[in-house]
Amino acid sequence: MKISKIFLPIIALLMPVTASAMTLTLEKTIELANDSSLMAFRYRNMYQASYWQYVSFKANRLPSLSLTATPARYYRYMTQRYDSEQNIDIFRQQQMFSASAGLEVTQNFDLLGGSLYLETDLEYMRNFGQNKYTQYSSVPVRIGYRQDLLGFNAFKWERKIEPLRYEKAKKELIYNMESVSEQAVSYFFALALAQAEYRLAEENVASCDTLYVIGERRFKIAAISRADLLTLELDKVNARNTLENCRIALKRASFSLASFLGMDKNTEIELKMPGRPLTTAIPLDLALAMAKKNNPTLLGHRQTILEGEREFNRAKVESRFNVSVNASVGFNQVADDFSGAYRSPLRQDLVSVSISVPLIDWGVRKGKVNMARNNLNVSRIAARQDELSVEEDLIMTVSDYEVRQRLIASASEALDLAETAYTQTRQRFIIGKADINSITLSLNRRQEAAKNYIAALQNYWLSHYKIRRLTLHDFELDMPLSEKFELKN
């Protein structure tokens, strides 16, 4: 096959002699892009933020222990006191030092929306002045429960939304990494095309030089006209100009790929072109099902709809009256010394019921309910529109993918034919059996066939990774990309 010689690596470019060299396949390029590119680094950090948010959510479902302490508090002030001897109120100076500390264990209940708590407290107070005394007040143990009976249950909605938010974050990371792969494909084939054009330009310069020398000889024997000789000379000059332009384009493409992969900008990159890919059939029904299940855009809309339902529920609940309850059972004791504060504690009970009833708000709560309902409807409509858009994009991409597989074969065949035709036309021109127009046309067809082959490969791989991005499914291995994600993590 004659394709290979067009994609021979560029040995000498306008780069420093000390520049390092690297051979890259398409697979290696994508691997480096997903590992080292700035885009990949950014997407991984975005995922980490969502991961720690989910960790916080999970931790909030577990019992929490908290310490509340006031190590030192000092008061010195004038206060009003009753003097029983004089039967009058007088102002006296008061000095007091106090300290307190408490431990509380809390467990939230998602289903009920309340919190069970277990706590212990200790307070110390020391008065100075004419009447000096010390007191300790302890609550060895107290257990209680607090909840809004008719209020908004934030815990229940968190339990619905947060797992979906985290699932979307995982799928979004995979989706974004597939977009990095698409970008890597674009940079890879941009350099491949630049290398092929540079190689063809080099061969064209050598060919034009040879043809001009032959033309001079044939002109001397009047085998061609002076106009034909000038045309050959013009081709030679144009070929050298094209070579310089291709050199610049090659350097730009190499710099862009190296920069994208996080490599040294002066690295000489040699590309190993991928062979013809295996034909893979992608069932459209399966692709659509995978997109509905995995696409983070659609998952994001499910999250938005749930959040809209939460806000609608909040607005409805807060527009009505609310009843909250706080009940606890424990022990309490006061003594002049520390040990006495824990001796023979007395029963301590607390039951508190609070009622909040909206009376007149001039339609504020009703407006909030209507606004939340309208926002929810807008979210549902937007979700449906985006779902149709994703489906349409996927259907067209799958259809293009099947066509592009066939185009690679025909582009490869066209390149072989163009190579053969150019070689034979060049030989016929040398022996005087072909004119200048024939050799020029043959050369242009050869260059066009080389570009078309690279474009066919590029379009195939772009479609391949776009389908993976839209569905988050590997159709070659028939497995979700999330399974690979779990293995890597």
Secondary structure in CASP SS format (residue, H / E / C, confidence):
PFRMAT SS
TARGET T0000
AUTHOR 0000-0000-0000
METHOD secondary structure of the structure
MODEL  1
M C 1.00
K C 1.00
I C 1.00
S H 1.00
K H 1.00
I H 1.00
F H 1.00
L C 1.00
P C 1.00
I C 1.00
I C 1.00
A C 1.00
L C 1.00
L C 1.00
M C 1.00
P C 1.00
V C 1.00
T C 1.00
A C 1.00
S C 1.00
A E 1.00
M E 1.00
T E 1.00
L E 1.00
T E 1.00
L H 1.00
E H 1.00
K H 1.00
T H 1.00
I H 1.00
E H 1.00
L H 1.00
A H 1.00
N H 1.00
D H 1.00
S H 1.00
S C 1.00
L H 1.00
M H 1.00
A H 1.00
F H 1.00
R H 1.00
Y H 1.00
R H 1.00
N H 1.00
M H 1.00
Y H 1.00
Q H 1.00
A H 1.00
S H 1.00
Y H 1.00
W H 1.00
Q H 1.00
Y H 1.00
V H 1.00
S H 1.00
F H 1.00
K H 1.00
A H 1.00
N H 1.00
R C 1.00
L C 1.00
P C 1.00
S E 1.00
L E 1.00
S E 1.00
L E 1.00
T E 1.00
A E 1.00
T E 1.00
P E 1.00
A E 1.00
R E 1.00
Y E 1.00
Y E 1.00
R E 1.00
Y E 1.00
M E 1.00
T E 1.00
Q E 1.00
R E 1.00
Y E 1.00
D E 1.00
S C 1.00
E C 1.00
Q C 1.00
N C 1.00
I E 1.00
D E 1.00
I E 1.00
F E 1.00
R E 1.00
Q E 1.00
Q E 1.00
Q E 1.00
M E 1.00
F E 1.00
S E 1.00
A E 1.00
S E 1.00
A E 1.00
G E 1.00
L E 1.00
E E 1.00
V E 1.00
T E 1.00
Q E 1.00
N E 1.00
F E 1.00
D C 1.00
L C 1.00
L C 1.00
G C 1.00
G E 1.00
S E 1.00
L E 1.00
Y E 1.00
L E 1.00
E E 1.00
T E 1.00
D E 1.00
L E 1.00
E E 1.00
Y E 1.00
M E 1.00
R E 1.00
N E 1.00
F E 1.00
G C 1.00
Q C 1.00
N C 1.00
K C 1.00
Y E 1.00
T E 1.00
Q E 1.00
Y E 1.00
S E 1.00
S E 1.00
V E 1.00
P E 1.00
V E 1.00
R E 1.00
I E 1.00
G E 1.00
Y E 1.00
R E 1.00
Q E 1.00
D E 1.00
L C 1.00
L C 1.00
G C 1.00
F C 1.00
N C 1.00
A H 1.00
F H 1.00
K H 1.00
W H 1.00
E H 1.00
R H 1.00
K H 1.00
I H 1.00
E H 1.00
P H 1.00
L H 1.00
R H 1.00
Y H 1.00
E H 1.00
K H 1.00
A H 1.00
K H 1.00
K H 1.00
E H 1.00
L H 1.00
I H 1.00
Y H 1.00
N H 1.00
M H 1.00
E H 1.00
S H 1.00
V H 1.00
S H 1.00
E H 1.00
Q H 1.00
A H 1.00
V H 1.00
S H 1.00
Y H 1.00
F H 1.00
F H 1.00
A H 1.00
L H 1.00
A H 1.00
L H 1.00
A H 1.00
Q H 1.00
A H 1.00
E H 1.00
Y H 1.00
R H 1.00
L H 1.00
A H 1.00
E H 1.00
E H 1.00
N H 1.00
V H 1.00
A H 1.00
S H 1.00
C H 1.00
D H 1.00
T H 1.00
L H 1.00
Y H 1.00
V H 1.00
I H 1.00
G H 1.00
E H 1.00
R H 1.00
R H 1.00
F H 1.00
K H 1.00
I C 1.00
A C 1.00
A C 1.00
I C 1.00
S C 1.00
R H 1.00
A H 1.00
D H 1.00
L H 1.00
L H 1.00
T H 1.00
L H 1.00
E H 1.00
L H 1.00
D H 1.00
K H 1.00
V H 1.00
N H 1.00
A H 1.00
R H 1.00
N H 1.00
T H 1.00
L H 1.00
E H 1.00
N H 1.00
C H 1.00
R H 1.00
I H 1.00
A H 1.00
L H 1.00
K H 1.00
R H 1.00
A H 1.00
S H 1.00
F H 1.00
S H 1.00
L H 1.00
A H 1.00
S H 1.00
F H 1.00
L C 1.00
G C 1.00
M C 1.00
D C 1.00
K C 1.00
N C 1.00
T C 1.00
E E 1.00
I E 1.00
E E 1.00
L E 1.00
K E 1.00
M C 1.00
P C 1.00
G C 1.00
R C 1.00
P C 1.00
L C 1.00
T C 1.00
T C 1.00
A C 1.00
I C 1.00
P C 1.00
L H 1.00
D H 1.00
L H 1.00
A H 1.00
L H 1.00
A H 1.00
M H 1.00
A H 1.00
K H 1.00
K H 1.00
N H 1.00
N C 1.00
P H 1.00
T H 1.00
L H 1.00
L H 1.00
G H 1.00
H H 1.00
R H 1.00
Q H 1.00
T H 1.00
I H 1.00
L H 1.00
E H 1.00
G H 1.00
E H 1.00
R H 1.00
E H 1.00
F H 1.00
N H 1.00
R H 1.00
A H 1.00
K H 1.00
V H 1.00
E H 1.00
S C 1.00
R C 1.00
F C 1.00
N E 1.00
V E 1.00
S E 1.00
V E 1.00
N E 1.00
A E 1.00
S E 1.00
V E 1.00
G E 1.00
F E 1.00
N E 1.00
Q E 1.00
V E 1.00
A E 1.00
D C 1.00
D C 1.00
F C 1.00
S H 1.00
G H 1.00
A H 1.00
Y H 1.00
R C 1.00
S C 1.00
P C 1.00
L E 1.00
R E 1.00
Q E 1.00
D E 1.00
L E 1.00
V E 1.00
S E 1.00
V E 1.00
S E 1.00
I E 1.00
S E 1.00
V C 1.00
P C 1.00
L C 1.00
I C 1.00
D C 1.00
W C 1.00
G C 1.00
V H 1.00
R H 1.00
K H 1.00
G H 1.00
K H 1.00
V H 1.00
N H 1.00
M H 1.00
A H 1.00
R H 1.00
N H 1.00
N H 1.00
L H 1.00
N H 1.00
V H 1.00
S H 1.00
R H 1.00
I H 1.00
A H 1.00
A H 1.00
R H 1.00
Q H 1.00
D H 1.00
E H 1.00
L H 1.00
S H 1.00
V H 1.00
E H 1.00
E H 1.00
D H 1.00
L H 1.00
I H 1.00
M H 1.00
T H 1.00
V H 1.00
S H 1.00
D H 1.00
Y H 1.00
E H 1.00
V H 1.00
R H 1.00
Q H 1.00
R H 1.00
L H 1.00
I H 1.00
A H 1.00
S H 1.00
A H 1.00
S H 1.00
E H 1.00
A H 1.00
L H 1.00
D H 1.00
L H 1.00
A H 1.00
E H 1.00
T H 1.00
A H 1.00
Y H 1.00
T H 1.00
Q H 1.00
T H 1.00
R H 1.00
Q H 1.00
R H 1.00
F H 1.00
I H 1.00
I C 1.00
G C 1.00
K C 1.00
A C 1.00
D C 1.00
I H 1.00
N H 1.00
S H 1.00
I H 1.00
T H 1.00
L H 1.00
S H 1.00
L H 1.00
N H 1.00
R H 1.00
R H 1.00
Q H 1.00
E H 1.00
A H 1.00
A H 1.00
K H 1.00
N H 1.00
Y H 1.00
I H 1.00
A H 1.00
A H 1.00
L H 1.00
Q H 1.00
N H 1.00
Y H 1.00
W H 1.00
L H 1.00
S H 1.00
H H 1.00
Y H 1.00
K H 1.00
I H 1.00
R H 1.00
R H 1.00
L H 1.00
T H 1.00
L C 1.00
H E 1.00
D E 1.00
F C 1.00
E C 1.00
L C 1.00
D C 1.00
M E 1.00
P E 1.00
L H 1.00
S H 1.00
E H 1.00
K H 1.00
F H 1.00
E H 1.00
L H 1.00
K H 1.00
N C 1.00
END
